[in-house]
Amino acid sequence: MSWPAHLDIKISDLKASVVIVSDSLFSGENDITNDQSGPVAIEILTYAGITSVNLDYYPDELSALQSKVDWDVQENVDLIIFI
C-alpha cells in the first residue's frame, strides 16, 4: 500500500483507534478474550503499516460513543473504526 507522494505522510505515522461497540463486552458479561473482531482489525491495520493502534470496548450508547470520538480527536487519532 502506498500514499500519493504529495501528502508527505507515512502510513506508519498514522494513529488508529478500533472501537468495539458491545454492551456485553463492555460490561464484562462476555469475556473480551472471546472477541475476535478487535484483534483481526488490529492485525489488518498493522499489516497495512499502521503501528499505533488502540483497541477499546464501549457500550452501545450514543453519548459514550460521542465521548470516545471527542477523546480520539483530542488525541490526534487519524482513523477511528467502529465495529
N, C-alpha and C positions, 0 to 999 in steps of 0.2 A: 504494500500500500504506500502511496506517495502523495504528498501535498503539492499543489502548484507552487512553483519557485517564488512567486511574488508575495506570498504570505509571510515568509520569514518565520514560520512557526514549525517546530518539530513536533510530530505526534507524541514523542516521548515527553514533551513538556506539558502536555495537557493533563488536567486533573479531572477525574471522573468520579461520579457517585452513583452507586447502584442501590436503589431503594426497593426492598421487598415489602409490598403492601399486603399485610395479613394480620387480622385481629388475633388469630390463634397463635401465630409465631411470635407476635409482639407480646402477648400476654403470658407466654410460656405454656399455654395449653398444649401446643405441639412443640416438639423439640427441634431447635434450629439445626441440629446436626442432620435432620432428615431433609432439610431444604437442599434441593439440587439446582434450582434456578439461579440463586445467587452465585455459587461457585462457578457455574457454567458461564454466566455473564462476565465474571472476572477473568476467567480463562480466555474468553473471546477478546476482551479488551486488551489484556496483556499480550495476547498473540498478535494483535494489531499494532502493538508497540506502546500502548499507554501504560506507564509504570506506576502512576499514582491513582489507585482505585480504592475507594472506600465502600464498604458494604454496611447497610443499616436496615433494620426492620422497623416498620411503622404501622400503626393501626389504620384501618380504612375509614379515616375521618378527615374531612376536608381541612379543618383548622390545623391538625397535626401535619398534614402534608404541605400546607402552605408555609408553616413554620420551618419545615425541612428545606423547602425551596429558598426561603429567605436566608436561612443559615448558609446553605451552599453558595448562594450568590455573594454573601459577605465573605466567604472563604475563597472566593475567586474560582469556584468549580466551573469548568468549561462544558461539561457534559453531565446531565442528570438523566438516568434511566430508571423508570418506574416499572416494576414487574408485579 
